[in-house]
Amino acid sequence: MPGRIRFTLNGKDLALPGQTPPAITLLDWLRGPGGLPGTKEGCAEGDCGACTIVIEEPDGTRSPANACLMLLGQAAGRAIRTVEGLRAADGGAHPVARILAAHDGTQCGFCTPGIVMAAWAYTRMGGDAHEALAGNLCRCTGYRPILDALGAMEDDGAPPPLAHDPPAEIATATQRFFLPRTVAEAVALRAAHPGAWLLAGGTDLNLRVSEHREQPPLVISLQAIPRLRRLEVTAGGIEAGSAAPYARLLEACEADADFAPLAGLLRRLGSRQIRALGTLGGNLGTASPIGDALPPLIALGATVTLASPRGERAMPVEHFLTGYRSTALAVDEIITRIGIPRPPPGAFLACEKLSRRHDQDIATVGLSVLLAFADGVVREARIAHGGCGPRAARAAGAEAALLGKPFDTSAAERAAQALEAEITPQSDLRGSAAYRRAAAGNLLRRLALRAPGIFAIEAPHHPVFAA
């Protein structure tokens, strides 16, 4: 029997009326039927952070998230806090809000609720303050007073409220939202409803609801399947469930020196709000040619495991991506696991991205490179690019130009020329085809100067090095 949407909101148990549609955005519900307009709508695409709410995890983690990119059904069973629910013990203004005001960290006030919620999460989770604010835009203050305020804030020590098990299905007259608990249940639902939205984190797919106002009749959410949210670091690499959020992947990469270059890229993949929901499985499923995670997965030789009523099958990520936003995923399959091999001992890994702004921007060009050496020469080269064609892919010509040779600026130049010749970029608002071609080549050239302790550096001979 379908159940109702039940979750903890601002510390209180809440059960919504039976005909509440599950596939509207959490933001629309908060500002409408929820009667909580403190959560603002700015961009409706996860860029501005004005709609930031906090997911209070059972382990005490506070995950800031964009309410505009989260469907109401995704709140089922969770604990959500909005700015209205952030109060001091005496019912007055919370210390986070008071400190922000005392440091003149607010002017027009429109962005302030989202900043308060991001700051409250930061007091628990810590890290770099600039990175914690990367998902919140403010046109008034210049950020300095906000950063000063964050430095004066402390964790309030509040324990997480109780969460609930979500129902297996939420249904209205026009929408059905499934929340299976096992992979077998998800596969059966996928086979029975091949046209349903398959929802991991929703930071891309849910734009169709927040921006384009679509109302999907069928959604299969993977968030309640423990196996798909599992992430494990082993001697061989990282095994990530398809619904494990990027925040957990970043944490694992930051703690493992072999994956430090990937951690550097993941810090620029959206914001903390995006990484709390977004997943590798979603990035693979949407197959965007500018998906940030796809070039490093290909360069590292990652594999993707798919499940269907016929069983499981695995394939390299580079073969899974078949074209522009197209994959090898059959209509009755779901992505269950991504295996990311550990780089070979002594190998060099670089994960590069060019975008119009450093933080929280879609890539114009992505380039990831894995080089393994033997006797001073390159014995294995895996070069993967994004934004340079209809899909993220390997650059076979550039790889061949490096094999069996020392990696120096001459080798980098040969490989860069080969890369520029084999890619087929297009022009759009983020960059022209000519810019993308030159940028991809220059990213490869620059690697010869990025790690002088590893590579044999010759005298610069290319104009990009002479500048």
Backbone torsions as a table, in degrees:
resi	resn	phi	psi	omega
1	MET	NA	133.5	176.2
2	PRO	-60.0	144.6	178.9
3	GLY	-109.7	175.5	178.2
4	ARG	-93.3	160.7	175.5
5	ILE	-75.1	119.6	178.8
6	ARG	-130.5	130.2	177.5
7	PHE	-154.6	171.3	177.6
8	THR	-96.4	121.6	-178.9
9	LEU	-120.0	118.0	-179.8
10	ASN	52.9	41.1	174.8
11	GLY	85.1	0.4	-177.4
12	LYS	-120.7	140.1	177.8
13	ASP	-67.3	133.8	-176.4
14	LEU	-136.2	129.2	174.3
15	ALA	-120.4	120.6	-175.2
16	LEU	-84.3	155.7	177.5
17	PRO	-55.0	152.3	-172.5
18	GLY	-60.8	-28.0	-178.6
19	GLN	-97.8	17.6	176.4
20	THR	-69.8	122.5	-177.0
21	PRO	-69.0	128.7	-177.6
22	PRO	-80.3	-18.4	-174.5
23	ALA	-103.8	31.9	164.8
24	ILE	-100.3	166.0	-179.2
25	THR	-75.2	150.0	174.6
26	LEU	-58.5	-36.1	179.4
27	LEU	-61.3	-45.6	179.7
28	ASP	-61.9	-39.1	179.2
29	TRP	-68.9	-43.2	-179.2
30	LEU	-59.2	-46.6	-175.2
31	ARG	-79.4	-17.0	179.1
32	GLY	-103.3	-101.5	-178.0
33	PRO	-58.3	-30.4	-179.0
34	GLY	-70.9	-20.2	178.2
35	GLY	63.9	31.7	-178.3
36	LEU	-124.3	78.2	-174.4
37	PRO	-80.1	2.9	178.0
38	GLY	-64.0	-29.1	174.5
39	THR	-78.4	114.8	-170.1
40	LYS	-91.8	156.5	170.2
41	GLU	-105.9	118.9	178.3
42	GLY	-111.8	-73.5	-174.1
43	CYS	-101.2	-22.6	-177.1
44	ALA	62.1	23.2	177.3
45	GLU	-141.9	17.6	174.1
46	GLY	79.3	18.4	-178.6
47	ASP	-97.7	-39.3	-166.8
48	CYS	-90.6	-25.8	178.8
49	GLY	80.7	1.5	-179.7
50	ALA	-64.7	-22.4	-178.6
51	CYS	-97.4	17.7	-175.7
52	THR	-62.3	126.1	169.2
53	ILE	-119.3	174.4	179.2
54	VAL	-122.8	129.9	171.5
55	ILE	-90.1	119.4	179.0
56	GLU	-92.0	108.1	-175.9
57	GLU	-79.1	155.0	-179.3
58	PRO	-59.0	-28.4	-179.5
59	ASP	-83.9	5.3	179.8
60	GLY	96.1	-10.5	176.6
61	THR	-62.3	141.1	173.9
62	ARG	-112.8	115.0	-176.1
63	SER	-108.9	108.9	174.6
64	PRO	-68.6	143.4	-178.4
65	ALA	-146.8	156.5	177.4
66	ASN	-86.2	114.7	179.1
67	ALA	-65.5	-21.8	180.0
68	CYS	-74.0	-20.1	-178.9
69	LEU	-108.1	10.5	-178.0
70	MET	-116.3	124.0	177.7
71	LEU	-76.4	152.6	-178.5
72	LEU	-59.2	-36.4	177.9
73	GLY	-62.5	-26.9	178.1
74	GLN	-72.7	-15.0	176.7
75	ALA	-81.8	-15.1	-176.7
76	ALA	-57.1	128.4	178.5
77	GLY	82.7	-4.9	-176.1
78	ARG	-101.6	171.0	174.3
79	ALA	-111.3	118.9	-175.4
80	ILE	-116.5	138.6	174.8
81	ARG	-127.2	133.6	175.4
82	THR	-110.8	175.6	-176.8
83	VAL	-62.6	-29.6	178.4
84	GLU	-65.7	-25.5	-178.1
85	GLY	-93.2	6.9	180.0
86	LEU	-99.0	100.1	-176.3
87	ARG	-132.4	156.1	172.0
88	ALA	-73.5	167.9	-178.1
89	ALA	-59.1	-30.3	-179.0
90	ASP	-88.1	5.9	179.5
91	GLY	89.5	-5.9	179.1
92	GLY	-83.6	-166.7	-178.6
93	ALA	-62.6	137.6	178.6
94	HIS	-68.1	149.0	179.3
95	PRO	-54.4	-34.6	178.6
96	VAL	-60.0	-45.7	179.7
97	ALA	-68.0	-40.7	-179.3
98	ARG	-64.6	-42.6	-179.2
99	ILE	-67.1	-39.2	178.3
100	LEU	-61.6	-43.6	178.9
101	ALA	-66.6	-41.0	-178.3
102	ALA	-64.7	-26.5	179.2
103	HIS	-94.3	13.9	-177.7
104	ASP	54.4	42.0	-178.5
105	GLY	-89.3	14.0	178.3
106	THR	-142.9	143.2	176.0
107	GLN	-127.4	-83.3	-179.1
108	CYS	-68.7	-29.0	174.3
109	GLY	91.8	-9.1	-175.7
110	PHE	-64.0	-43.3	-177.2
111	CYS	-82.7	-11.4	-170.1
112	THR	-59.2	-44.3	-180.0
113	PRO	-57.5	-42.1	178.5
114	GLY	-65.2	-38.3	178.6
115	ILE	-68.0	-39.7	177.4
116	VAL	-59.2	-43.7	-178.5
117	MET	-70.3	-39.0	175.9
118	ALA	-63.9	-37.9	179.1
119	ALA	-67.7	-40.1	179.0
120	TRP	-61.9	-40.7	175.7
121	ALA	-64.7	-39.4	-178.7
122	TYR	-63.0	-37.0	-179.2
123	THR	-62.3	-26.1	177.7
124	ARG	-89.9	-42.1	-170.4
125	MET	-92.2	-22.7	176.7
126	GLY	68.2	-155.2	-177.0
127	GLY	96.0	-163.9	-179.0
128	ASP	-78.3	129.1	-176.6
129	ALA	-65.4	-39.1	178.6
130	HIS	-61.4	-43.5	-179.7
131	GLU	-66.7	-35.0	179.2
132	ALA	-65.9	-26.7	-179.3
133	LEU	-97.6	1.4	-174.9
134	ALA	-62.0	-23.6	-179.1
135	GLY	-93.4	9.5	-178.9
136	ASN	-125.2	117.5	179.7
137	LEU	-96.3	138.5	177.6
138	CYS	-137.0	122.8	-176.9
139	ARG	-91.2	-3.8	-171.6
140	CYS	-105.6	-48.2	-162.8
141	THR	-89.3	-18.5	-174.4
142	GLY	77.0	5.0	172.2
143	TYR	75.7	-26.0	-175.6
144	ARG	-57.8	-48.9	178.5
145	PRO	-64.5	-29.8	177.6
146	ILE	-67.9	-43.5	178.4
147	LEU	-64.3	-40.5	176.3
148	ASP	-60.3	-40.8	179.8
149	ALA	-65.1	-41.3	179.3
150	LEU	-59.9	-34.9	179.9
151	GLY	-67.3	-18.1	-179.3
152	ALA	-100.5	0.5	-176.2
153	MET	-92.3	152.2	177.1
154	GLU	-132.1	156.3	176.2
155	ASP	-64.1	132.8	-179.6
156	ASP	-80.1	-6.0	176.8
157	GLY	73.3	8.6	-176.9
158	ALA	-65.8	132.5	179.3
159	PRO	-74.7	157.3	177.6
160	PRO	-70.1	143.5	175.8
161	PRO	-74.5	170.1	178.6
162	LEU	-72.3	139.9	173.1
163	ALA	-107.6	176.7	-175.9
164	HIS	-131.5	158.8	171.2
165	ASP	-75.2	129.1	179.5
166	PRO	-73.5	156.6	175.8
167	PRO	-68.7	158.4	179.1
168	ALA	-70.7	-25.0	179.8
169	GLU	-150.9	138.9	172.8
170	ILE	-118.7	127.6	-174.0
171	ALA	-138.4	144.0	169.6
172	THR	-127.3	-171.8	179.5
173	ALA	-66.1	-22.8	-174.5
174	THR	-122.9	-8.4	-176.4
175	GLN	-137.7	143.1	172.1
176	ARG	-128.0	128.0	-176.5
177	PHE	-123.7	110.0	-175.9
178	PHE	-95.8	140.8	177.2
179	LEU	-130.1	73.2	-178.5
180	PRO	-65.0	154.3	-178.7
181	ARG	-99.6	-19.1	-176.9
182	THR	-130.6	161.7	176.1
183	VAL	-62.8	-39.8	-180.0
184	ALA	-60.0	-41.3	178.0
185	GLU	-65.1	-42.1	-179.5
186	ALA	-64.7	-40.6	178.8
187	VAL	-64.4	-42.4	179.1
188	ALA	-63.1	-40.8	177.9
189	LEU	-66.2	-39.5	179.7
190	ARG	-63.1	-42.2	179.2
191	ALA	-66.3	-36.3	-178.6
192	ALA	-77.4	-27.0	-176.7
193	HIS	-132.0	69.7	-176.1
194	PRO	-63.7	-18.9	179.3
195	GLY	-90.6	-0.9	-177.9
196	ALA	-71.0	152.4	170.7
197	TRP	-69.1	131.4	174.8
198	LEU	-100.6	109.1	-167.4
199	LEU	-108.6	120.8	173.6
200	ALA	-98.1	-88.0	176.0
201	GLY	-97.5	-34.6	175.6
202	GLY	90.4	5.3	-176.9
203	THR	-69.1	-15.3	173.2
204	ASP	-108.2	-54.4	-175.1
205	LEU	-60.1	-38.4	-175.6
206	ASN	-72.7	-7.2	170.9
207	LEU	-60.1	-27.0	178.9
208	ARG	-66.3	-24.3	176.1
209	VAL	-89.0	-49.6	-173.5
210	SER	-69.9	-39.2	-177.1
211	GLU	-97.3	-45.3	-172.7
212	HIS	-95.8	-4.2	173.7
213	ARG	61.2	31.6	173.4
214	GLU	-70.8	155.1	177.9
215	GLN	-127.9	85.8	-175.4
216	PRO	-63.9	132.0	-179.1
217	PRO	-76.5	-26.8	-176.9
218	LEU	-134.5	128.0	177.6
219	VAL	-134.3	132.5	172.7
220	ILE	-112.3	108.2	-179.4
221	SER	-92.6	137.8	-178.3
222	LEU	-100.0	4.7	-169.8
223	GLN	-70.3	-20.7	-175.2
224	ALA	-96.4	10.7	-179.1
225	ILE	-99.0	105.5	-176.2
226	PRO	-54.8	-39.5	-178.4
227	ARG	-61.0	-36.4	-177.5
228	LEU	-79.8	-13.8	177.7
229	ARG	-99.1	2.0	-178.0
230	ARG	-77.8	144.5	174.9
231	LEU	-141.4	128.4	-175.5
232	GLU	-133.7	134.5	174.6
233	VAL	-101.2	126.1	-178.0
234	THR	-125.2	178.1	176.4
235	ALA	-62.7	-27.2	-178.9
236	GLY	-89.1	-12.7	-179.8
237	GLY	147.9	-142.0	-178.0
238	ILE	-123.4	130.4	173.6
239	GLU	-110.0	114.0	-175.0
240	ALA	-118.1	127.5	171.8
241	GLY	-66.0	152.6	-174.2
242	SER	-65.4	-21.2	-179.8
243	ALA	-106.5	11.3	174.7
244	ALA	-71.9	127.1	-176.5
245	PRO	-69.2	153.3	178.9
246	TYR	-57.2	-29.9	-179.9
247	ALA	-58.1	-39.7	179.2
248	ARG	-72.8	-37.0	177.0
249	LEU	-64.3	-42.6	178.0
250	LEU	-61.0	-44.4	179.3
251	GLU	-59.3	-41.6	179.0
252	ALA	-66.5	-40.8	-179.5
253	CYS	-69.7	-35.4	178.3
254	GLU	-65.6	-27.6	-178.2
255	ALA	-89.8	0.1	-175.4
256	ASP	-129.9	113.3	-174.2
257	ALA	-59.3	-31.1	-178.9
258	ASP	-62.6	-27.4	-176.9
259	PHE	-107.6	16.4	-179.4
260	ALA	-57.8	-41.7	177.6
261	PRO	-62.1	-35.3	177.3
262	LEU	-68.9	-36.3	176.9
263	ALA	-60.6	-40.8	178.9
264	GLY	-59.9	-38.0	177.6
265	LEU	-72.3	-40.6	-177.9
266	LEU	-64.1	-29.8	177.2
267	ARG	-64.0	-22.3	179.0
268	ARG	-99.4	0.1	178.4
269	LEU	-81.5	98.8	-177.8
270	GLY	63.7	-140.3	-178.1
271	SER	-132.1	-178.3	174.4
272	ARG	-59.8	-34.8	179.0
273	GLN	-64.7	-42.2	179.9
274	ILE	-69.7	-43.6	-176.1
275	ARG	-70.1	-18.9	176.6
276	ALA	-69.9	-25.1	-177.9
277	LEU	-112.4	-41.1	-173.6
278	GLY	-63.6	151.1	-174.2
279	THR	-137.7	158.7	172.4
280	LEU	-63.2	-39.9	179.5
281	GLY	-59.7	-39.9	177.6
282	GLY	-67.3	-40.6	179.0
283	ASN	-62.5	-39.0	177.5
284	LEU	-71.5	-42.1	-176.5
285	GLY	-65.1	-38.5	178.6
286	THR	-77.0	-25.2	172.2
287	ALA	55.0	37.6	176.0
288	SER	-67.7	138.1	179.0
289	PRO	-66.0	-12.9	178.1
290	ILE	-112.9	20.3	174.9
291	GLY	-61.9	123.6	-173.7
292	ASP	-57.6	-39.8	-171.9
293	ALA	-80.8	-13.5	-171.3
294	LEU	-71.7	-46.6	177.5
295	PRO	-57.9	-44.8	178.2
296	PRO	-65.4	-34.8	176.5
297	LEU	-61.2	-43.1	179.9
298	ILE	-67.2	-44.8	-178.9
299	ALA	-61.6	-36.2	-179.1
300	LEU	-82.1	-4.7	-179.2
301	GLY	73.9	34.2	-177.9
302	ALA	-67.3	153.0	176.8
303	THR	-118.5	155.0	177.8
304	VAL	-123.0	135.1	179.5
305	THR	-106.8	133.5	-177.4
306	LEU	-117.9	144.2	179.1
307	ALA	-123.9	142.5	178.5
308	SER	-148.9	177.5	175.1
309	PRO	-59.4	-18.1	179.7
310	ARG	-86.3	-6.4	-177.9
311	GLY	119.4	-158.6	-178.2
312	GLU	-110.8	151.3	171.3
313	ARG	-143.9	150.9	-179.7
314	ALA	-126.1	150.3	178.5
315	MET	-153.9	158.6	174.7
316	PRO	-63.4	145.9	178.1
317	VAL	-57.2	-37.5	-177.7
318	GLU	-62.9	-26.1	176.8
319	HIS	-89.6	-25.1	178.9
320	PHE	-66.1	-36.7	179.1
321	LEU	-83.0	114.8	-172.4
322	THR	-107.7	-14.9	-178.0
323	GLY	176.5	-165.8	-179.1
324	TYR	-64.3	114.1	-178.6
325	ARG	48.6	36.4	176.9
326	SER	-132.3	147.5	-175.6
327	THR	-138.2	177.0	177.0
328	ALA	-85.5	7.1	-178.0
329	LEU	-69.0	123.1	177.5
330	ALA	-76.2	164.2	-174.3
331	VAL	-67.0	-18.7	179.8
332	ASP	-110.1	19.9	-178.1
333	GLU	-111.5	155.9	169.3
334	ILE	-129.5	154.6	174.2
335	ILE	-82.5	128.2	-178.6
336	THR	-110.3	-35.2	-171.2
337	ARG	-152.2	146.8	174.1
338	ILE	-123.6	123.6	177.8
339	GLY	-102.5	121.9	-177.7
340	ILE	-112.2	105.4	-177.7
341	PRO	-65.7	148.4	174.8
342	ARG	-72.7	137.4	177.1
343	PRO	-57.3	146.4	178.1
344	PRO	-60.2	153.2	178.2
345	PRO	-55.3	132.3	178.5
346	GLY	80.0	0.4	-179.4
347	ALA	-75.9	160.7	176.9
348	PHE	-112.1	129.3	179.0
349	LEU	-122.4	130.2	175.0
350	ALA	-130.7	134.5	178.6
351	CYS	-125.7	100.2	-172.1
352	GLU	-107.7	151.2	178.2
353	LYS	-149.8	133.3	172.3
354	LEU	-112.9	129.9	177.6
355	SER	-145.2	168.0	-174.1
356	ARG	-71.7	-24.7	167.9
357	ARG	-135.5	157.7	-171.1
358	HIS	-68.0	-47.5	-173.8
359	ASP	-97.2	142.2	168.2
360	GLN	50.0	52.1	176.9
361	ASP	-134.9	150.1	178.3
362	ILE	-71.3	141.5	-177.5
363	ALA	-67.0	139.1	165.9
364	THR	-85.4	-45.1	175.8
365	VAL	-139.4	135.1	171.7
366	GLY	-120.7	142.7	178.7
367	LEU	-146.4	123.7	176.6
368	SER	-123.0	138.6	-173.8
369	VAL	-134.5	130.8	172.4
370	LEU	-123.1	120.6	179.7
371	LEU	-122.5	129.9	174.0
372	ALA	-114.7	143.2	-171.3
373	PHE	-120.6	151.4	171.6
374	ALA	-150.0	127.7	179.9
375	ASP	55.1	36.2	174.1
376	GLY	81.8	4.0	179.2
377	VAL	-125.5	162.7	179.1
378	VAL	-75.4	118.3	178.3
379	ARG	-99.8	-20.4	176.6
380	GLU	-146.2	134.6	177.7
381	ALA	-134.7	127.9	174.3
382	ARG	-128.3	112.6	-177.8
383	ILE	-120.3	122.0	-178.2
384	ALA	-125.7	140.9	-177.4
385	HIS	-125.1	155.9	173.6
386	GLY	-134.5	149.8	-177.7
387	GLY	77.7	10.2	-175.7
388	CYS	-119.1	17.6	-179.0
389	GLY	174.5	-170.9	-176.6
390	PRO	-70.2	-16.4	178.7
391	ARG	-152.5	160.3	170.9
392	ALA	-66.8	136.0	-172.2
393	ALA	-157.5	167.4	175.4
394	ARG	-82.5	156.6	178.4
395	ALA	-110.4	88.5	-174.0
396	ALA	-63.0	-38.8	-179.5
397	GLY	-65.5	-42.2	178.6
398	ALA	-66.2	-38.2	177.8
399	GLU	-62.9	-44.7	-178.7
400	ALA	-62.8	-31.6	-179.3
401	ALA	-68.0	-16.9	-177.4
402	LEU	-100.8	-25.6	-171.6
403	LEU	-63.1	135.2	175.7
404	GLY	77.6	9.3	-176.9
405	LYS	-127.8	152.9	171.2
406	PRO	-62.9	147.8	177.3
407	PHE	-92.9	106.6	176.4
408	ASP	-135.3	-173.9	-176.3
409	THR	-66.0	-28.7	176.1
410	SER	-66.7	-43.5	178.4
411	ALA	-65.8	-40.4	178.7
412	ALA	-62.1	-38.0	179.3
413	GLU	-65.5	-44.5	178.7
414	ARG	-61.6	-44.4	-179.2
415	ALA	-66.4	-38.7	179.5
416	ALA	-63.9	-41.1	178.1
417	GLN	-64.6	-39.2	177.6
418	ALA	-65.2	-40.7	178.5
419	LEU	-62.1	-46.4	-179.5
420	GLU	-61.3	-30.9	-178.0
421	ALA	-78.1	-27.9	-172.9
422	GLU	-98.5	-14.8	-179.7
423	ILE	-84.6	159.0	-178.4
424	THR	-131.1	66.0	-178.3
425	PRO	-70.0	160.2	175.6
426	GLN	-117.4	160.4	177.0
427	SER	-90.8	138.2	173.0
428	ASP	-153.7	-167.0	-175.9
429	LEU	-64.6	-22.2	-176.9
430	ARG	-88.0	-16.7	178.9
431	GLY	169.8	151.4	177.8
432	SER	-78.2	164.4	176.9
433	ALA	-61.2	-40.0	179.9
434	ALA	-63.9	-41.4	178.0
435	TYR	-63.1	-45.8	-178.5
436	ARG	-61.9	-40.6	-179.9
437	ARG	-63.8	-48.1	180.0
438	ALA	-65.6	-39.5	-178.0
439	ALA	-65.7	-42.1	178.9
440	ALA	-61.3	-45.4	178.3
441	GLY	-62.8	-40.3	-178.3
442	ASN	-70.2	-31.9	174.5
443	LEU	-61.1	-38.8	179.0
444	LEU	-71.1	-41.3	176.9
445	ARG	-60.0	-39.3	-175.2
446	ARG	-65.9	-25.0	-179.2
447	LEU	-60.3	-31.1	179.9
448	ALA	-67.0	-17.6	177.2
449	LEU	-105.6	-8.4	-175.8
450	ARG	-79.3	-28.0	-175.5
451	ALA	-135.6	70.0	-176.5
452	PRO	-64.0	-19.2	177.4
453	GLY	-73.8	-16.7	-178.4
454	ILE	-102.6	-41.4	-171.4
455	PHE	-100.1	153.5	174.4
456	ALA	-83.8	103.9	-173.8
457	ILE	-87.7	126.5	174.5
458	GLU	-93.6	175.0	174.8
459	ALA	-64.4	134.7	-179.7
460	PRO	-57.9	136.8	178.9
461	HIS	-130.7	-7.8	-178.7
462	HIS	-98.8	143.2	-177.6
463	PRO	-53.8	-31.4	-178.1
464	VAL	-64.6	-27.7	179.9
465	PHE	-85.3	-23.0	-175.6
466	ALA	-81.8	-16.5	-177.1
467	ALA	-64.8	NA	NA
